Amino acid sequence: MKLPNTPKNQAIAEVTATLAIENMYPDEAFIKEILKVENGEKTYEQLRQEILAESKGERRP
């Protein structure tokens, strides 16, 4: 996935790089969800709750 070089996108790139260092490789769908947080379409807490629910085997809303 290629994004324009903006400060927000650089921050997202840093987050994904940090995750990769921890052997946690985000997929394109996850990056799109992070972009939704950056664009104000959902809150960080909503995304966090979705991730926790998914890790427990529950479906995303």
N, CA, C and O atoms as CSV, one atom per row, in Angstrom:
chain,resi,resn,atom,element,x,y,z
A,1,MET,N,N,0.848,-1.166,0.000
A,1,MET,CA,C,0.000,0.000,0.000
A,1,MET,C,C,0.889,1.224,0.000
A,1,MET,O,O,1.768,1.353,0.852
A,2,LYS,N,N,0.677,2.109,-0.929
A,2,LYS,CA,C,1.487,3.309,-1.032
A,2,LYS,C,C,0.643,4.518,-0.655
A,2,LYS,O,O,-0.454,4.705,-1.180
A,3,LEU,N,N,1.160,5.338,0.259
A,3,LEU,CA,C,0.462,6.520,0.731
A,3,LEU,C,C,1.298,7.756,0.437
A,3,LEU,O,O,2.524,7.667,0.364
A,4,PRO,N,N,0.649,8.916,0.264
A,4,PRO,CA,C,1.414,10.153,0.068
A,4,PRO,C,C,2.304,10.437,1.280
A,4,PRO,O,O,1.991,10.022,2.397
A,5,ASN,N,N,3.388,11.129,1.060
A,5,ASN,CA,C,4.336,11.436,2.119
A,5,ASN,C,C,3.874,12.676,2.884
A,5,ASN,O,O,4.249,13.802,2.558
A,6,THR,N,N,3.051,12.442,3.909
A,6,THR,CA,C,2.561,13.516,4.771
A,6,THR,C,C,2.973,13.205,6.197
A,6,THR,O,O,3.313,12.062,6.503
A,7,PRO,N,N,2.947,14.206,7.082
A,7,PRO,CA,C,3.316,13.926,8.480
A,7,PRO,C,C,2.463,12.827,9.117
A,7,PRO,O,O,2.998,11.989,9.843
A,8,LYS,N,N,1.140,12.808,8.862
A,8,LYS,CA,C,0.285,11.764,9.424
A,8,LYS,C,C,0.686,10.392,8.902
A,8,LYS,O,O,0.754,9.424,9.660
A,9,ASN,N,N,0.947,10.316,7.615
A,9,ASN,CA,C,1.319,9.031,7.024
A,9,ASN,C,C,2.695,8.579,7.489
A,9,ASN,O,O,2.945,7.379,7.610
A,10,GLN,N,N,3.583,9.518,7.750
A,10,GLN,CA,C,4.888,9.160,8.298
A,10,GLN,C,C,4.725,8.557,9.688
A,10,GLN,O,O,5.430,7.615,10.049
A,11,ALA,N,N,3.790,9.105,10.469
A,11,ALA,CA,C,3.530,8.570,11.799
A,11,ALA,C,C,2.986,7.145,11.698
A,11,ALA,O,O,3.357,6.276,12.487
A,12,ILE,N,N,2.108,6.912,10.728
A,12,ILE,CA,C,1.568,5.566,10.521
A,12,ILE,C,C,2.681,4.615,10.106
A,12,ILE,O,O,2.721,3.470,10.557
A,13,ALA,N,N,3.576,5.076,9.259
A,13,ALA,CA,C,4.701,4.247,8.832
A,13,ALA,C,C,5.585,3.882,10.030
A,13,ALA,O,O,6.092,2.763,10.114
A,14,GLU,N,N,5.766,4.825,10.950
A,14,GLU,CA,C,6.556,4.548,12.145
A,14,GLU,C,C,5.876,3.503,13.030
A,14,GLU,O,O,6.541,2.636,13.596
A,15,VAL,N,N,4.551,3.589,13.146
A,15,VAL,CA,C,3.809,2.602,13.937
A,15,VAL,C,C,3.950,1.219,13.321
A,15,VAL,O,O,4.220,0.250,14.029
A,16,THR,N,N,3.771,1.120,12.005
A,16,THR,CA,C,3.874,-0.191,11.361
A,16,THR,C,C,5.296,-0.734,11.445
A,16,THR,O,O,5.488,-1.944,11.557
A,17,ALA,N,N,6.285,0.139,11.394
A,17,ALA,CA,C,7.671,-0.312,11.530
A,17,ALA,C,C,7.925,-0.834,12.945
A,17,ALA,O,O,8.609,-1.841,13.127
A,18,THR,N,N,7.374,-0.151,13.936
A,18,THR,CA,C,7.522,-0.598,15.321
A,18,THR,C,C,6.854,-1.958,15.510
A,18,THR,O,O,7.402,-2.839,16.173
A,19,LEU,N,N,5.672,-2.124,14.926
A,19,LEU,CA,C,4.994,-3.419,15.015
A,19,LEU,C,C,5.832,-4.513,14.362
A,19,LEU,O,O,5.931,-5.619,14.894
A,20,ALA,N,N,6.432,-4.214,13.222
A,20,ALA,CA,C,7.243,-5.195,12.511
A,20,ALA,C,C,8.455,-5.621,13.342
A,20,ALA,O,O,8.852,-6.786,13.317
A,21,ILE,N,N,9.031,-4.681,14.069
A,21,ILE,CA,C,10.162,-5.009,14.939
A,21,ILE,C,C,9.742,-6.051,15.972
A,21,ILE,O,O,10.541,-6.898,16.371
A,22,GLU,N,N,8.487,-5.982,16.398
A,22,GLU,CA,C,7.954,-6.922,17.387
A,22,GLU,C,C,7.348,-8.169,16.736
A,22,GLU,O,O,6.609,-8.913,17.382
A,23,ASN,N,N,7.665,-8.394,15.451
A,23,ASN,CA,C,7.117,-9.523,14.689
A,23,ASN,C,C,5.598,-9.493,14.598
A,23,ASN,O,O,4.945,-10.536,14.601
A,24,MET,N,N,5.047,-8.295,14.518
A,24,MET,CA,C,3.609,-8.099,14.346
A,24,MET,C,C,3.443,-7.320,13.041
A,24,MET,O,O,3.622,-6.102,13.005
A,25,TYR,N,N,3.104,-8.031,11.987
A,25,TYR,CA,C,3.043,-7.408,10.677
A,25,TYR,C,C,1.611,-7.035,10.323
A,25,TYR,O,O,0.795,-7.913,10.043
A,26,PRO,N,N,1.295,-5.734,10.333
A,26,PRO,CA,C,-0.072,-5.320,10.019
A,26,PRO,C,C,-0.384,-5.536,8.537
A,26,PRO,O,O,0.469,-5.346,7.670
A,27,ASP,N,N,-1.615,-5.933,8.276
A,27,ASP,CA,C,-2.032,-6.098,6.890
A,27,ASP,C,C,-2.677,-4.803,6.390
A,27,ASP,O,O,-2.833,-3.841,7.142
A,28,GLU,N,N,-3.041,-4.800,5.131
A,28,GLU,CA,C,-3.605,-3.600,4.517
A,28,GLU,C,C,-4.908,-3.183,5.210
A,28,GLU,O,O,-5.171,-1.991,5.371
A,29,ALA,N,N,-5.719,-4.157,5.617
A,29,ALA,CA,C,-6.981,-3.848,6.292
A,29,ALA,C,C,-6.733,-3.098,7.604
A,29,ALA,O,O,-7.459,-2.160,7.934
A,30,PHE,N,N,-5.703,-3.516,8.351
A,30,PHE,CA,C,-5.383,-2.844,9.610
A,30,PHE,C,C,-4.911,-1.420,9.355
A,30,PHE,O,O,-5.293,-0.499,10.078
A,31,ILE,N,N,-4.090,-1.236,8.339
A,31,ILE,CA,C,-3.610,0.111,8.016
A,31,ILE,C,C,-4.777,1.007,7.631
A,31,ILE,O,O,-4.800,2.184,7.990
A,32,LYS,N,N,-5.751,0.458,6.902
A,32,LYS,CA,C,-6.939,1.241,6.546
A,32,LYS,C,C,-7.706,1.652,7.799
A,32,LYS,O,O,-8.257,2.751,7.864
A,33,GLU,N,N,-7.739,0.759,8.802
A,33,GLU,CA,C,-8.410,1.094,10.062
A,33,GLU,C,C,-7.659,2.206,10.796
A,33,GLU,O,O,-8.283,3.092,11.381
A,34,ILE,N,N,-6.336,2.166,10.770
A,34,ILE,CA,C,-5.547,3.241,11.384
A,34,ILE,C,C,-5.829,4.556,10.676
A,34,ILE,O,O,-5.934,5.597,11.325
A,35,LEU,N,N,-5.952,4.523,9.365
A,35,LEU,CA,C,-6.262,5.738,8.605
A,35,LEU,C,C,-7.628,6.297,8.999
A,35,LEU,O,O,-7.815,7.513,9.021
A,36,LYS,N,N,-8.573,5.430,9.306
A,36,LYS,CA,C,-9.887,5.890,9.758
A,36,LYS,C,C,-9.764,6.656,11.068
A,36,LYS,O,O,-10.447,7.660,11.272
A,37,VAL,N,N,-8.895,6.185,11.952
A,37,VAL,CA,C,-8.662,6.898,13.207
A,37,VAL,C,C,-8.041,8.259,12.908
A,37,VAL,O,O,-8.466,9.271,13.465
A,38,GLU,N,N,-7.051,8.286,12.043
A,38,GLU,CA,C,-6.387,9.542,11.688
A,38,GLU,C,C,-7.349,10.540,11.051
A,38,GLU,O,O,-7.223,11.748,11.249
A,39,ASN,N,N,-8.316,10.026,10.280
A,39,ASN,CA,C,-9.271,10.902,9.592
A,39,ASN,C,C,-10.478,11.245,10.453
A,39,ASN,O,O,-11.366,11.970,10.005
A,40,GLY,N,N,-10.526,10.735,11.684
A,40,GLY,CA,C,-11.615,11.049,12.590
A,40,GLY,C,C,-12.881,10.239,12.347
A,40,GLY,O,O,-13.934,10.575,12.888
A,41,GLU,N,N,-12.803,9.180,11.546
A,41,GLU,CA,C,-13.970,8.358,11.254
A,41,GLU,C,C,-14.288,7.410,12.411
A,41,GLU,O,O,-15.424,6.953,12.544
A,42,LYS,N,N,-13.297,7.114,13.240
A,42,LYS,CA,C,-13.504,6.315,14.451
A,42,LYS,C,C,-12.450,6.737,15.451
A,42,LYS,O,O,-11.459,7.380,15.105
A,43,THR,N,N,-12.684,6.365,16.695
A,43,THR,CA,C,-11.741,6.749,17.745
A,43,THR,C,C,-10.709,5.646,17.954
A,43,THR,O,O,-10.897,4.503,17.538
A,44,TYR,N,N,-9.638,6.013,18.595
A,44,TYR,CA,C,-8.603,5.049,18.959
A,44,TYR,C,C,-9.218,3.946,19.820
A,44,TYR,O,O,-8.909,2.766,19.649
A,45,GLU,N,N,-10.091,4.344,20.746
A,45,GLU,CA,C,-10.696,3.363,21.641
A,45,GLU,C,C,-11.571,2.374,20.879
A,45,GLU,O,O,-11.577,1.187,21.203
A,46,GLN,N,N,-12.309,2.839,19.872
A,46,GLN,CA,C,-13.113,1.921,19.059
A,46,GLN,C,C,-12.212,0.893,18.362
A,46,GLN,O,O,-12.514,-0.300,18.350
A,47,LEU,N,N,-11.122,1.362,17.792
A,47,LEU,CA,C,-10.194,0.457,17.111
A,47,LEU,C,C,-9.585,-0.532,18.101
A,47,LEU,O,O,-9.459,-1.719,17.802
A,48,ARG,N,N,-9.212,-0.045,19.263
A,48,ARG,CA,C,-8.632,-0.905,20.294
A,48,ARG,C,C,-9.609,-1.998,20.703
A,48,ARG,O,O,-9.226,-3.162,20.823
A,49,GLN,N,N,-10.863,-1.634,20.918
A,49,GLN,CA,C,-11.880,-2.610,21.306
A,49,GLN,C,C,-12.105,-3.643,20.203
A,49,GLN,O,O,-12.293,-4.825,20.491
A,50,GLU,N,N,-12.088,-3.205,18.942
A,50,GLU,CA,C,-12.238,-4.132,17.819
A,50,GLU,C,C,-11.086,-5.131,17.778
A,50,GLU,O,O,-11.295,-6.320,17.537
A,51,ILE,N,N,-9.882,-4.647,18.012
A,51,ILE,CA,C,-8.703,-5.518,17.999
A,51,ILE,C,C,-8.788,-6.525,19.145
A,51,ILE,O,O,-8.507,-7.708,18.954
A,52,LEU,N,N,-9.176,-6.060,20.336
A,52,LEU,CA,C,-9.313,-6.971,21.478
A,52,LEU,C,C,-10.374,-8.026,21.214
A,52,LEU,O,O,-10.175,-9.199,21.529
A,53,ALA,N,N,-11.495,-7.621,20.641
A,53,ALA,CA,C,-12.568,-8.568,20.345
A,53,ALA,C,C,-12.099,-9.578,19.314
A,53,ALA,O,O,-12.394,-10.767,19.433
A,54,GLU,N,N,-11.372,-9.118,18.300
A,54,GLU,CA,C,-10.883,-10.030,17.261
A,54,GLU,C,C,-9.865,-11.010,17.832
A,54,GLU,O,O,-9.836,-12.176,17.440
A,55,SER,N,N,-9.042,-10.544,18.744
A,55,SER,CA,C,-8.036,-11.442,19.326
A,55,SER,C,C,-8.669,-12.515,20.206
A,55,SER,O,O,-8.076,-13.570,20.432
A,56,LYS,N,N,-9.871,-12.241,20.700
A,56,LYS,CA,C,-10.595,-13.216,21.512
A,56,LYS,C,C,-11.477,-14.118,20.652
A,56,LYS,O,O,-12.192,-14.974,21.173
A,57,GLY,N,N,-11.425,-13.925,19.336
A,57,GLY,CA,C,-12.200,-14.760,18.438
A,57,GLY,C,C,-13.594,-14.245,18.154
A,57,GLY,O,O,-14.386,-14.918,17.495
A,58,GLU,N,N,-13.902,-13.051,18.648
A,58,GLU,CA,C,-15.200,-12.462,18.374
A,58,GLU,C,C,-15.165,-11.732,17.042
A,58,GLU,O,O,-14.098,-11.371,16.545
A,59,ARG,N,N,-16.323,-11.521,16.478
A,59,ARG,CA,C,-16.399,-10.817,15.202
A,59,ARG,C,C,-16.324,-9.325,15.389
A,59,ARG,O,O,-16.760,-8.791,16.409
A,60,ARG,N,N,-15.767,-8.650,14.396
A,60,ARG,CA,C,-15.769,-7.198,14.390
A,60,ARG,C,C,-17.173,-6.697,14.083
A,60,ARG,O,O,-17.895,-7.317,13.303
A,61,PRO,N,N,-17.567,-5.579,14.689
A,61,PRO,CA,C,-18.895,-5.025,14.380
A,61,PRO,C,C,-18.960,-4.462,12.981
A,61,PRO,O,O,-20.004,-3.959,12.565
